[in-house]
């Protein structure tokens, strides 16, 4: 897979905007910023494929980020707080799609139609071999403003998902 490094501003130029689908490599990209850009692209009607989603990162102290997500498992419903909890995603793809879904318009019909344009993959599927993927350098954790952060201030989506109970295929 050919990876082309561009800025998010260049992604919205006329050169790329007239494409019907875009492949984005999520390796070392910040989850919230990536989800925001994907939501904007989807609103334009562009189909977005995001590969290596498990390598996307969340910034913040590792313990605080993981405990913050685990805290959501303890929240129960108001109707019957003793029986049911709200479904919380554990898979990296589900975590990413939830972030994108929350950035789409609140109209449920439009939201459902737009979220179908987003596809995320753990790793790189065979069908994308030999195609061009874009890496957004300005929202990367390696960019100048985030290079100052300590390594413990970064949690990958795979680490978060494993801490929440996700078991990747092939692992025992």
Secondary structure per residue as TSV (DSSP state, phi and psi in degrees):
chain	resnum	aa	ss	phi	psi
A	1	X	-	360.0	129.0
A	2	X	E	-83.6	128.3
A	3	X	E	-111.0	123.2
A	4	X	E	-108.7	125.5
A	5	X	E	-90.5	122.1
A	6	X	E	-138.7	169.1
A	7	X	-	-90.7	162.4
A	8	X	H	-66.9	-27.6
A	9	X	H	-66.2	-39.7
A	10	X	H	-69.8	-21.4
A	11	X	H	-66.4	-27.4
A	12	X	T	-96.5	12.0
A	13	X	S	-73.9	166.6
A	14	X	H	-64.5	-24.3
A	15	X	H	-63.3	-41.8
A	16	X	H	-97.6	-24.1
A	17	X	H	-69.5	-24.8
A	18	X	T	-83.3	1.7
A	19	X	-	-77.7	149.6
A	20	X	S	-88.7	-21.0
A	21	X	E	-148.0	148.4
A	22	X	E	-132.6	140.9
A	23	X	E	-108.1	126.5
A	24	X	E	-117.6	132.1
A	25	X	E	-90.7	119.0
A	26	X	-	-90.3	9.2
A	27	X	T	-61.1	118.6
A	28	X	T	61.3	26.3
A	29	X	B	-95.8	147.2
A	30	X	B	-75.0	129.2
A	31	X	H	-58.0	-50.6
A	32	X	H	-64.3	-41.5
A	33	X	H	-69.6	-37.8
A	34	X	H	-64.0	-43.9
A	35	X	H	-62.9	-37.0
A	36	X	H	-65.0	-43.1
A	37	X	H	-68.8	-40.1
A	38	X	H	-63.3	-40.3
A	39	X	H	-62.8	-39.6
A	40	X	H	-66.3	-40.6
A	41	X	H	-65.2	-40.4
A	42	X	H	-66.3	-36.8
A	43	X	H	-63.6	-26.0
A	44	X	T	-81.3	-6.2
A	45	X	T	91.2	16.7
A	46	X	-	-94.6	130.6
A	47	X	E	-76.2	130.5
A	48	X	E	-119.1	126.2
A	49	X	E	-110.5	125.7
A	50	X	E	-114.3	119.0
A	51	X	E	-105.0	161.1
A	52	X	-	56.9	41.9
A	53	X	G	-66.3	-25.8
A	54	X	G	-68.6	-14.4
A	55	X	G	-96.3	1.8
A	56	X	-	-67.6	153.2
A	57	X	E	-122.1	154.7
A	58	X	E	-114.7	139.4
A	59	X	E	-97.3	149.7
A	60	X	S	131.6	165.6
A	61	X	-	-62.6	133.2
A	62	X	H	-52.8	-48.6
A	63	X	H	-64.1	-41.7
A	64	X	H	-66.2	-41.4
A	65	X	H	-66.0	-48.1
A	66	X	H	-67.0	-44.4
A	67	X	H	-66.6	-32.6
A	68	X	H	-65.1	-39.9
A	69	X	H	-73.2	-37.3
A	70	X	H	-68.0	-27.5
A	71	X	H	-62.2	-28.6
A	72	X	G	-65.4	-22.8
A	73	X	G	-70.3	-23.7
A	74	X	G	-86.0	-11.3
A	75	X	-	-76.3	125.9
A	76	X	B	-106.2	173.9
A	77	X	-	-82.9	161.9
A	78	X	S	-76.6	-29.7
A	79	X	S	-65.3	-51.4
A	80	X	-	-143.2	85.8
A	81	X	T	-67.2	-13.2
A	82	X	T	-88.7	-18.0
A	83	X	T	-102.1	-52.1
A	84	X	-	-119.9	148.8
A	85	X	B	-118.1	158.3
A	86	X	-	-73.8	141.2
A	87	X	-	-65.4	125.6
A	88	X	-	-116.4	133.0
A	89	X	-	-70.9	146.6
A	90	X	-	-120.2	-22.8
A	91	X	S	-80.9	142.1
A	92	X	H	-56.4	-36.5
A	93	X	H	-65.7	-43.1
A	94	X	H	-66.6	-38.1
A	95	X	H	-63.1	-41.9
A	96	X	H	-67.3	-46.0
A	97	X	H	-65.4	-31.9
A	98	X	H	-65.6	-39.8
A	99	X	H	-64.7	-42.0
A	100	X	H	-67.7	-44.0
A	101	X	H	-59.2	-37.4
A	102	X	T	-71.7	-13.2
A	103	X	T	-100.1	1.8
A	104	X	S	-90.2	165.7
A	105	X	-	-57.7	151.8
A	106	X	S	-76.4	-12.0
A	107	X	-	-64.3	116.2
A	108	X	H	-64.0	-36.8
A	109	X	H	-66.8	-44.2
A	110	X	H	-68.1	-38.9
A	111	X	H	-61.1	-44.8
A	112	X	H	-66.4	-36.7
A	113	X	H	-68.0	-39.1
A	114	X	H	-75.2	-36.4
A	115	X	H	-67.4	-21.2
A	116	X	T	-71.2	-15.7
A	117	X	T	-82.7	-7.4
A	118	X	E	-102.7	125.9
A	119	X	E	-126.9	133.0
A	120	X	E	-123.3	148.6
A	121	X	-	-136.9	141.1
A	122	X	S	-85.6	118.4
A	123	X	S	80.9	-162.9
A	124	X	-	-116.8	115.9
A	125	X	-	-68.3	158.6
A	126	X	G	-60.3	-34.2
A	127	X	G	-66.3	-18.0
A	128	X	G	-99.6	0.0
A	129	X	T	-63.4	131.8
A	130	X	T	88.1	-5.7
A	131	X	S	-97.0	165.6
A	132	X	E	-91.5	127.9
A	133	X	E	-113.1	150.1
A	134	X	E	-107.1	136.4
A	135	X	E	-114.8	123.5
A	136	X	E	-87.6	106.6
A	137	X	G	-75.8	-24.7
A	138	X	G	-79.7	-16.4
A	139	X	G	-108.5	14.0
A	140	X	B	-79.7	151.3
A	141	X	T	-70.0	-16.2
A	142	X	T	-87.9	-0.5
A	143	X	S	-69.6	168.5
A	144	X	T	-61.4	-39.1
A	145	X	T	-73.4	-24.7
A	146	X	T	-101.1	-6.7
A	147	X	T	-68.8	-19.8
A	148	X	T	-78.5	-17.0
A	149	X	S	-68.7	148.6
A	150	X	-	-77.2	154.2
A	151	X	G	-59.9	-26.8
A	152	X	G	-76.3	-10.0
A	153	X	G	-89.2	14.7
A	154	X	E	-129.5	132.1
A	155	X	E	-126.5	125.9
A	156	X	E	-77.7	160.0
A	157	X	H	-65.9	-31.5
A	158	X	H	-67.0	-41.4
A	159	X	H	-63.7	-42.0
A	160	X	H	-63.9	-44.4
A	161	X	H	-64.8	-40.0
A	162	X	H	-65.4	-38.2
A	163	X	H	-67.1	-25.9
A	164	X	T	-90.2	-3.6
A	165	X	T	113.3	7.9
A	166	X	-	-75.0	134.3
A	167	X	-	-115.4	104.8
A	168	X	-	-64.8	148.6
A	169	X	T	-62.3	142.3
A	170	X	T	92.0	-16.9
A	171	X	-	-90.1	147.2
A	172	X	-	-104.6	360.0
